[in-house]
């Protein structure tokens, strides 16, 4: 019974983000307690209460991009679109085109890339983020970027990672 309820909610989430959550189905079918732990972790990481949608999704997009170029990035794009971000802003974030980004979003891109892609510190970007959004914003953005970077690793470890979706990346690069 619990698995059937979980499947219903997983399918609803798949419709919302526009990608398959096969690895979450796998967790649900294997052990409901593990699904509860998974949901608690991402429930903790996911809320956006301290920064504008563009800042939050910039952090999530760059975090996902650091670890994946397939369905996780596509899901983050779909979530950013659903939150009302313009396609050109999303494209600039995904491409890390700092010249096209507002300065406060560019600082998030730099910090996310340093923290999630290169695993290093960027004190200047962090200072700019704090100046724009305060310490609560920095913490929330830290949760967002690292949470989005963690999903591809979970999928990869479970054998559910997809290969890089070149059509998605070409579309994002404007090369249709």
Contact map, one row per residue, 1 for C-alpha under 8 A:
11111000000000000000000000000000000000000000000000000000000000000000000000000000000000000000000000000000000000000000000000000000000000000000000000000000000000000000000000000000
11111100000000000000000000000001000000000000000000000000000000000000000000000000000000000000000000000000000000000000000000000000000000000000000000000000000000000000000000000000
11111110000000000000000000011001000000000000000000000000000000000000000000000000000000000000000000000000000000000000000000000000000000000000000000000000000000000000000000000000
11111111000000000000000000000000000000000000000000000000000000000000000000000000000000000000000000000000000000000000000000000000000000000000000000000000000000000000000000000000
11111111100000000000000000000000000000000000000000000000000000000000000000000000000000000000000000000000000000000000000000000000000000000000000000000000000000000000000000000000
01111111110000000000000000010000000000000000000000000000000000000000000000000000000000000000000000000000000000000000000000000000000000000000000000000000000000000000000000000000
00111111111000000000000010010000000000000000000000000000000000000000000000000000000000000000000000000000000000000000000000000000000000000000000000000000000000000000000000000000
00011111111100000000000000000000000000000000000000000000000000000000000000000000000000000000000000000000000000000000000000000000000000000000000000000000000000000000000000000000
00001111111110000000000000000000000000000000000000000000000000000000000000000000000000000000000000000000000000000000000000000000000000000000000000000000000000000000000000000000
00000111111111000000100110000000000000000000000000000000000000000000000000000000000000000000000000000000000000000000000000000000000000000000000000000000000000000000000000000000
00000011111111100000100000000000000000000000000000000000000000000000000000000000000000000000000000000000000000000000000000000000000000000000000000000000000000000000000000000000
00000001111111110000000000000000000000000000000000000000000000000000000000000000000000000000000000000000000000000000000000000000000000000000000000000000000000000000000000000000
00000000111111111000000000000000000000000000000000000000000000000000000000000000000000000000000000000000000000000000000000000000000000000000000000000000000000000000000000000000
00000000011111111111100000000000000000000000000000000000000000000000000000000000000000000000000000000000000000000000000000000000000000000000000000000000000000000000000000000000
00000000001111111110000000000000000000000000000000000000000000000000000000000000000000000000000000000000000000000000000000000000000000000000000000000000000000000000000000000000
00000000000111111100000000000000000000000000000000000000000000000000000000000010000000000000000000000000000000000000000000000000000000000000000000000000000000000000000000000000
00000000000011111110000000000000000000000000000000000000000000000000000000110110000000000000000000000000000000000000000000000000000000000000000000000000000000000000000000000000
00000000000001111111000000000000000000000000000000000000000000000000000001100100000000000000000000000000000000000000000000000000000000000000000000000000000000000000000000000000
00000000000001101111100000000000000000000000000000000000000000000000001001100000000000000000000000000000000000000000000000000000000000000000000000000000000000000000000000000000
00000000000001000111110000000000000000000000000000000000000000000000001000000000000000000000000000000000000000000000000000000000000000000000000000000000000000000000000000000000
00000000011001000011111110000000000000000000000000000000000000000000000000000000000000000000000000000000000000000000000000000000000000000000000000000000000000000000000000000000
00000000000000000001111111000000000000000000000000000000000000000000000000000000000000000000000000000000000000000000000000000000000000000000000000000000000000010000000000000000
00000000000000000000111111100000000000000000000000000000000000000000000000000000000000000000000000000000000000000000000000000000000000000000000000000000001001010000000000000000
00000000010000000000111111110000001000000000000000000000000000000000000000000000000000000000000000000000000000000000000000000000000000000000000000000000000000000000000000000000
00000010010000000000111111111000000000000000000000000000000000000000000000000000000000000000000000000000000000000000000000000000000000000000000000000000000000000000000000000000
00000000000000000000011111111100000000000000000000000000000000000000000000000000000000000000000000000000000000000000000000000000000000000000000000000000000000000000000000000000
00000000000000000000001111111111011000000000000000000000000000000000000000000000000000000000000000000000000000000000000000000000000000000000000000000000000000000000000000000000
00100110000000000000000111111111011000000000000000000000000000000000000000000000000000000000000000000000000000000000000000000000000000000000000000000000000000000000000000000000
00100000000000000000000011111111000000000000000000000000000000000000000000000000000000000000000000000000000000000000000000000000000000000000000000000000000000000000000000000000
00000000000000000000000001111111000000000000000000000000000000000000000000000000000000000000000000000000000000000000000000000000000000000000000000000000000000000000000000000000
00000000000000000000000000111111111000000000000000000000000000000000000000000000000000000000000000000000000000000000000000000000000000000000000000000000000000000000000000000000
01100000000000000000000000111111111100000000000000000000000000000000000000000000000000000000000000000000000000000000000000000000000000000000000000000000000000000000000000000000
00000000000000000000000000000011111110000000000000000000000000000000000000000000000000000000000000000000000000000000000000000000000000000000000000000000000000000000000000000000
00000000000000000000000000110011111111000000000000000000000000000000000000000000000000000000000000000000000000000000000000000000000000000000000000000000000000000000000000000000
00000000000000000000000100110011111111100000000000000000000000000000000000000000000000000000000000000000000000000000000000000000000000000000000000000000000000000000000000000000
00000000000000000000000000000001111111110000000000000000000000000000000000000000000000000000000000000000000000000000000000000000000000000000000000000000000000000000000000000000
00000000000000000000000000000000111111111000000000000000000000000000000000000000000000000000000000000000000000000000000000000000000000000000000000000000000000000000000000000000
00000000000000000000000000000000011111111100000000000000000000000000000000000000000000000000000000000000000000000000000000000000000000000000000000000000000000000000000000000000
00000000000000000000000000000000001111111110000000000000000000000000000000000000000000000000000000000000000000000000000000000000000000000000000000000000000000000000000000000000
00000000000000000000000000000000000111111111000000000000000000000000000000000000000000000000000000000000000000000000000000000000000000000000000000000000000000000000000000000000
00000000000000000000000000000000000011111111100000000000000000000000000000000000000000000000000000000000000000000000000000000000000000000000000000000000000000000000000000000000
00000000000000000000000000000000000001111111110000000000000000000000000000000000000000000000000000000000000000000000000000000000000000000000000000100000000000000000000000000000
00000000000000000000000000000000000000111111111000000000000000000000000000000000000000000000000000000000000000000000000000000000000000000000000000000000000000000000000000000000
00000000000000000000000000000000000000011111111000000000000000000000000000000000000000000000000000000000000000000000000000000000000000000000000000000000000000000000000000000000
00000000000000000000000000000000000000001111111000000000000000000000000000000000000000000000000000000000000000000000000000000000000000000000001100100000000000000000000000000000
00000000000000000000000000000000000000000111111100000000000000000000000000000000000000000000000000000000000000000000000000000000000000000000001100100000000000000000000000000000
00000000000000000000000000000000000000000011111110000000000000000000000000000000000000000000000000000000000000000000000000000000000000000000000000000000000000000000000000000000
00000000000000000000000000000000000000000000011111101001000000000000000000000000000000000000000000000000000000000000000000000000000000000001000000000000000000000000000000000000
00000000000000000000000000000000000000000000001111100000000000000000000000000000000000000000000000000000000000000000000000000000000000000001000000000000000000000000000000000000
00000000000000000000000000000000000000000000000111110000000000000000000000000000000000000000000000000000000000000000000000000000000010011001000000000000000000000000000000000000
00000000000000000000000000000000000000000000000111111011000000000000000000000000000000000000000000000000000000000000000000000000000010001001100000000000000000000000000000000000
00000000000000000000000000000000000000000000000001111111000000000000000000000000000000000000000000000000000000000000000000000000000000000000000000000000000000000000000000000000
00000000000000000000000000000000000000000000000100111111100000000000000000000001001010000000000000000000000000000000000000000000000000000000000000000000000000000000000000000000
00000000000000000000000000000000000000000000000000011111110000000000000000000001000010000000000000000000100000000000000000000000000000000000000000000000000000000000000000000000
00000000000000000000000000000000000000000000000000111111111000000000000000000000000000000000000000000001100100000000000000000000000000000000100000000000000000000000000000000000
00000000000000000000000000000000000000000000000100111111111100000000000000000000000000000000000000000000000000000000000000000000000000000000100100000000000000000000000000000000
00000000000000000000000000000000000000000000000000001111111110000000000000010011000000000000000000000000000000000000000000000000000000000000000000000000000000000000000000000000
00000000000000000000000000000000000000000000000000000111111111000000000000000000000000000100100000000000100110000000000000000000000000000000000000000000000000000000000000000000
00000000000000000000000000000000000000000000000000000011111111100000000000000000000000000000000000000000000110010000000000000000000000000000110110000000000000000000000000000000
00000000000000000000000000000000000000000000000000000001111111110000000000010000000000000000000000000000000000000000000000000000000000000000000111111000000000000000000000000000
00000000000000000000000000000000000000000000000000000000111111111000000010011000000000000000110000000000000000000000000000000000000000000000000010010000000000000000000000000000
00000000000000000000000000000000000000000000000000000000011111111100000000000000000000000000110000000000000010011000000000000000000000000000000010000000000000000000000000000000
00000000000000000000000000000000000000000000000000000000001111111110000000000000000000000000000000000000000000011001100000000000000000000000000111111000000000000000000000000000
00000000000000000000000000000000000000000000000000000000000111111111100110010000000000000000000000000000000000000000000000000000000000000000000010011111000000000000000000000000
00000000000000000000000000000000000000000000000000000000000011111111100010000000000000000000010000000000000000000000000000000000000000000000000000001000000000000000000000000000
00000000000000000000000000000000000000000000000000000000000001111111000000000000000000000000000000000000000000001001100000000000000000000000000000001000000000000000000000000000
00000000000000000000000000000000000000000000000000000000000000111111100000000000000000000000000000000000000000000001100000000000000000000000000000001101100000000000000000000000
00000000000000000000000000000000000000000000000000000000000000011111111110000000000000000000000000000000000000000000000000000000000000000000000000001001000000000001000000000000
00000000000000000000000000000000000000000000000000000000000000011011111111000000000000000000000000000000000000000000000000000000000000000000000000000000000000000011100010000000
00000000000000000000000000000000000000000000000000000000000000000001111111000000000000000000000000000000000000000000000000000000000000000000000000000000000000000111100100000000
00000000000000000011000000000000000000000000000000000000000000000001111111100000000000000000000000000000000000000000000000000000000000000000000000000000000000000100100000000000
00000000000000000000000000000000000000000000000000000000000000010001111111110000000000000000000000000000000000000000000000000000000000000000000000010011000000000000000000000000
00000000000000000000000000000000000000000000000000000000000010011001111111111000000000000000000000000000000000000000000000000000000000000000000000000000000000000000000000000000
00000000000000000110000000000000000000000000000000000000000000000000111111111100000000000000000000000000000000000000000000000000000000000000000000000000000000000000000100000000
00000000000000001110000000000000000000000000000000000000000000000000001111111110000000000000000000000000000000000000000000000000000000000000000000000000000000000000000000000000
00000000000000001000000000000000000000000000000000000000100110010000000111111111000000000000000000000000000000000000000000000000000000000000000000000000000000000000000000000000
00000000000000000000000000000000000000000000000000000000000010000000000011111111100000000100000000000000000000000000000000000000000000000000000000000000000000000000000000000000
00000000000000001100000000000000000000000000000000000000000000000000000001111111110000000000000000000000000000000000000000000000000000000000000000000000000000000000000000000000
00000000000000011000000000000000000000000000000000000000100000000000000000111111111000000000000000000000000000000000000000000000000000000000000000000000000000000000000000000000
00000000000000000000000000000000000000000000000000001100100000000000000000011111111110000100000000000000000000000000000000000000000000000000000000000000000000000000000000000000
00000000000000000000000000000000000000000000000000000000000000000000000000001111111111100000000000000000000000000000000000000000000000000000000000000000000000000000000000000000
00000000000000000000000000000000000000000000000000000000000000000000000000000111111110000000000000000000000000000000000000000000000000000000000000000000000000000000000000000000
00000000000000000000000000000000000000000000000000001000000000000000000000000011111110000000000000000000000000000000000000000000000000000000000000000000000000000000000000000000
00000000000000000000000000000000000000000000000000000000000000000000000000000001111111000000000000000000000000000000000000000000000000000000000000000000000000000000000000000000
00000000000000000000000000000000000000000000000000001100000000000000000000000001111111101100000000000000000000000000000000000000000000000000000000000000000000000000000000000000
00000000000000000000000000000000000000000000000000000000000000000000000000000000100111111100000000000000000000000000000000000000000000000000000000000000000000000000000000000000
00000000000000000000000000000000000000000000000000000000000000000000000000000000100011111110000000000000000000000000000000000000000000000000000000000000000000000000000000000000
00000000000000000000000000000000000000000000000000000000000000000000000000000000000001111111000000000000000000000000000000000000000000000000000000000000000000000000000000000000
00000000000000000000000000000000000000000000000000000000000000000000000000000000000011111111100000011000000000000000000000000000000000000000000000000000000000000000000000000000
00000000000000000000000000000000000000000000000000000000010000000000000000001001000011111111110000000000000000000000000000000000000000000000000000000000000000000000000000000000
00000000000000000000000000000000000000000000000000000000000000000000000000000000000000111111111000000000000000000000000000000000000000000000000000000000000000000000000000011000
00000000000000000000000000000000000000000000000000000000000000000000000000000000000000011111111111011000000000000000000000000000000000000000000000000000000000000000000000000000
00000000000000000000000000000000000000000000000000000000010011000000000000000000000000001111111111001000000010000000000000000000000000000000000000000000000000000000000000000000
00000000000000000000000000000000000000000000000000000000000011001000000000000000000000000111111110000000000000000000000000000000000000000000000000000000000000000000000000010000
00000000000000000000000000000000000000000000000000000000000000000000000000000000000000000011111110000000000000000000000000000000000000000000000000000000000000000000000000011000
00000000000000000000000000000000000000000000000000000000000000000000000000000000000000000001111111000000010010000000000000000000000000000000000000000000000000000000000000000000
00000000000000000000000000000000000000000000000000000000000000000000000000000000000000000001111111111000000000000000000000000000000000000000000000000000000000000000000000000000
00000000000000000000000000000000000000000000000000000000000000000000000000000000000000000001100111111110010010000000000000000000000000000000000000000000000000000000000000000000
00000000000000000000000000000000000000000000000000000000000000000000000000000000000000000000000011111000000000000000000000000000000000000000000000000000000000000000000000000000
00000000000000000000000000000000000000000000000000000000000000000000000000000000000000001001000011111100000000000000000000000000000000000000000000000000000000000000000000000000
00000000000000000000000000000000000000000000000000000000000000000000000000000000000000001001100011111110110000000000000000000000000000000000000000000000000000000000000000000000
00000000000000000000000000000000000000000000000000000000000000000000000000000000000000000000000001011111110000000000000000000000000000000000000000000000000000000000000000000000
00000000000000000000000000000000000000000000000000000000000000000000000000000000000000000000000001001111111000000000000000000000000000000000000000000000000000000000000000000000
00000000000000000000000000000000000000000000000000000010000000000000000000000000000000000000000000000111111100000000000000000001100100000000000000000000000000000000000000000000
00000000000000000000000000000000000000000000000000000110010000000000000000000000000000000000000000001111111110000000000000000000000000000000000000000000000000000000000000000000
00000000000000000000000000000000000000000000000000000000000000000000000000000000000000000000000101001111111111000000000000000000000000000000000000000000000000000000000000000000
00000000000000000000000000000000000000000000000000000000000000000000000000000000000000000000000000000011111111100000000000001101100000000000000000000000000000000000000000000000
00000000000000000000000000000000000000000000000000000010011000000000000000000000000000000000000000000001111111110000000000001100100000000000000000000000000000000000000000000000
00000000000000000000000000000000000000000000000000000000011001000000000000000000000000000000100101000000111111111000000000000000000000000000000000000000000000000000000000000000
00000000000000000000000000000000000000000000000000000000000000000000000000000000000000000000000000000000011111111100000001001000000000000000000000000000000000000000000000000000
00000000000000000000000000000000000000000000000000000000000000000000000000000000000000000000000000000000001111111110000011001100000000000000000000000000000000000000000000000000
00000000000000000000000000000000000000000000000000000000001001100000000000000000000000000000000000000000000111111111100000000000000000000000010010000000000000000000000000000000
00000000000000000000000000000000000000000000000000000000000001100100000000000000000000000000000000000000000011111111110000000000000000000000000000000000000000000000000000000000
00000000000000000000000000000000000000000000000000000000000000000000000000000000000000000000000000000000000001111111111111000000000000000000000000000000000000000000000000000000
00000000000000000000000000000000000000000000000000000000000000000000000000000000000000000000000000000000000000111111111111000000000000000000000001000000000000000000000000000000
00000000000000000000000000000000000000000000000000000000000000100110000000000000000000000000000000000000000000011111111000000000000000000000000011001000000000000000000000000000
00000000000000000000000000000000000000000000000000000000000000100110000000000000000000000000000000000000000000011111111000000000000000000000000000000000000000000000000000000000
00000000000000000000000000000000000000000000000000000000000000000000000000000000000000000000000000000000000000001111111100000000000000000000000000000000000000000000000000000000
00000000000000000000000000000000000000000000000000000000000000000000000000000000000000000000000000000000000000000111111110000000000000000000000000000000000000000000000000000000
00000000000000000000000000000000000000000000000000000000000000000000000000000000000000000000000000000000000000000110011111000000000000000000000000000000000000000000000000000000
00000000000000000000000000000000000000000000000000000000000000000000000000000000000000000000000000000000000000100110001111100000000000000000000000000000000000000000000000000000
00000000000000000000000000000000000000000000000000000000000000000000000000000000000000000000000000000000000001100110000111111100000000000000000000000000000000000000000000000000
00000000000000000000000000000000000000000000000000000000000000000000000000000000000000000000000000000000000000000000000011111110000000000000000000000000000000000000000000000000
00000000000000000000000000000000000000000000000000000000000000000000000000000000000000000000000000000000000000000000000001111111000000000000000000000000000000000000000000000000
00000000000000000000000000000000000000000000000000000000000000000000000000000000000000000000000000000000001101100000000001111111100000000000000000000000000000000000000000000000
00000000000000000000000000000000000000000000000000000000000000000000000000000000000000000000000000000000001100100000000001111111110000000100000000000000000000000000000000000000
00000000000000000000000000000000000000000000000000000000000000000000000000000000000000000000000000000000000000000000000000111111111000000000000000000000000000000000000000000000
00000000000000000000000000000000000000000000000000000000000000000000000000000000000000000000000000000001001000000000000000011111111100000000000000000000000000000000000000000000
00000000000000000000000000000000000000000000000000000000000000000000000000000000000000000000000000000001001100000000000000001111111111001100000000000000000000000000000000000000
00000000000000000000000000000000000000000000000000000000000000000000000000000000000000000000000000000000000000000000000000000111111111101100000000000000000000000000000000000000
00000000000000000000000000000000000000000000000000000000000000000000000000000000000000000000000000000000000000000000000000000011111111000000000000000000000000000000000000000000
00000000000000000000000000000000000000000000000000000000000000000000000000000000000000000000000000000001000000000000000000000001111111000000000000000000000000000000000000000000
00000000000000000000000000000000000000000000000001100000000000000000000000000000000000000000000000000000000000000000000000000000111111111100000000000000000000000000000000000000
00000000000000000000000000000000000000000000000000000000000000000000000000000000000000000000000000000000000000000000000000000000111111111100000000000000000000000000000000000000
00000000000000000000000000000000000000000000000000000000000000000000000000000000000000000000000000000000000000000000000000000000010011111110000000000000000000000000000000000000
00000000000000000000000000000000000000000000000001000000000000000000000000000000000000000000000000000000000000000000000000000000000011111111000000000000000000000000000000000000
00000000000000000000000000000000000000000000000001100000000000000000000000000000000000000000000000000000000000000000000000000000110011111111100000000000000000000000000000000000
00000000000000000000000000000000000000000000000000000000000000000000000000000000000000000000000000000000000000000000000000000100110011111111110000000000000000000000000000000000
00000000000000000000000000000000000000000000000000000000000000000000000000000000000000000000000000000000000000000000000000000000000000111111111000000000000000000000000000000000
00000000000000000000000000000000000000000000000111100000000000000000000000000000000000000000000000000000000000000000000000000000000000011111111100000000000000000000000000000000
00000000000000000000000000000000000000000000000000100011001000000000000000000000000000000000000000000000000000000000000000000000000000001111111110000000000000000000000000000000
00000000000000000000000000000000000000000000000000000000001000000000000000000000000000000000000000000000000000010000000000000000000000000111111111000000000000000000000000000000
00000000000000000000000000000000000000000000110000000000000000000000000000000000000000000000000000000000000000000000000000000000000000000011111111100000000000000000000000000000
00000000000000000000000000000000000000000000110000000001001100100000000000000000000000000000000000000000000000000000000000000000000000000001111111110000000000000000000000000000
00000000000000000000000000000000000000000000000000000000001111110000000000000000000000000000000000000000000000010001000000000000000000000000111111111000000000000000000000000000
00000000000000000000000000000000000000000000000000000000000100100000000000000000000000000000000000000000000000000011000000000000000000000000011111111100000000000000000000000000
00000000000000000000000000000000000000000100110000000000000100100000000000000000000000000000000000000000000000000000000000000000000000000000001111111110000000000000000000000000
00000000000000000000000000000000000000000000000000000000000110110000000100000000000000000000000000000000000000000000000000000000000000000000000111111111000000000000000000000000
00000000000000000000000000000000000000000000000000000000000100111111000000000000000000000000000000000000000000000001000000000000000000000000000011111111100000000000000000000000
00000000000000000000000000000000000000000000000000000000000000010010000000000000000000000000000000000000000000000000000000000000000000000000000001111111110000000000000000000000
00000000000000000000000000000000000000000000000000000000000000010000000100000000000000000000000000000000000000000000000000000000000000000000000000111111111000000000000000000000
00000000000000000000000000000000000000000000000000000000000000010011000100000000000000000000000000000000000000000000000000000000000000000000000000011111111100001000000000000000
00000000000000000000000000000000000000000000000000000000000000000010000000000000000000000000000000000000000000000000000000000000000000000000000000001111111110000000000000000000
00000000000000000000000000000000000000000000000000000000000000000000000000000000000000000000000000000000000000000000000000000000000000000000000000000111111111000000000000000000
00000000000000000000001000000000000000000000000000000000000000000000000000000000000000000000000000000000000000000000000000000000000000000000000000000011111111111000000000000000
00000000000000000000000000000000000000000000000000000000000000000000000000000000000000000000000000000000000000000000000000000000000000000000000000000001111111111000000000000000
00000000000000000000000000000000000000000000000000000000000000000000000000000000000000000000000000000000000000000000000000000000000000000000000000000000111111111000000000000000
00000000000000000000001000000000000000000000000000000000000000000000000000000000000000000000000000000000000000000000000000000000000000000000000000000000011111111000000000000000
00000000000000000000000000000000000000000000000000000000000000000000000000000000000000000000000000000000000000000000000000000000000000000000000000000000001111111000000000000000
00000000000000000000011000000000000000000000000000000000000000000000000000000000000000000000000000000000000000000000000000000000000000000000000000000000001111111100000000000000
00000000000000000000000000000000000000000000000000000000000000000000000000000000000000000000000000000000000000000000000000000000000000000000000000000001001111111110000000000000
00000000000000000000000000000000000000000000000000000000000000000000011000000000000000000000000000000000000000000000000000000000000000000000000000000000000000011111100000000000
00000000000000000000000000000000000000000000000000000000000000000000110000000000000000000000000000000000000000000000000000000000000000000000000000000000000000001111100000000000
00000000000000000000000000000000000000000000000000000000000000000001110000000000000000000000000000000000000000000000000000000000000000000000000000000000000000000111110000000000
00000000000000000000000000000000000000000000000000000000000000000000111000000000000000000000000000000000000000000000000000000000000000000000000000000000000000000111111110000000
00000000000000000000000000000000000000000000000000000000000000000000000000000000000000000000000000000000000000000000000000000000000000000000000000000000000000000001111111000000
00000000000000000000000000000000000000000000000000000000000000000000000000000000000000000000000000000000000000000000000000000000000000000000000000000000000000000000111111100001
00000000000000000000000000000000000000000000000000000000000000000000010001000000000000000000000000000000000000000000000000000000000000000000000000000000000000000000111111110000
00000000000000000000000000000000000000000000000000000000000000000000100000000000000000000000000000000000000000000000000000000000000000000000000000000000000000000000111111111000
00000000000000000000000000000000000000000000000000000000000000000000000000000000000000000000000000000000000000000000000000000000000000000000000000000000000000000000011111111111
00000000000000000000000000000000000000000000000000000000000000000000000000000000000000000000000000000000000000000000000000000000000000000000000000000000000000000000001111111111
00000000000000000000000000000000000000000000000000000000000000000000000000000000000000000010011000000000000000000000000000000000000000000000000000000000000000000000000111111111
00000000000000000000000000000000000000000000000000000000000000000000000000000000000000000010001000000000000000000000000000000000000000000000000000000000000000000000000011111111
00000000000000000000000000000000000000000000000000000000000000000000000000000000000000000000000000000000000000000000000000000000000000000000000000000000000000000000000001111111
00000000000000000000000000000000000000000000000000000000000000000000000000000000000000000000000000000000000000000000000000000000000000000000000000000000000000000000000001111111
00000000000000000000000000000000000000000000000000000000000000000000000000000000000000000000000000000000000000000000000000000000000000000000000000000000000000000000001001111111
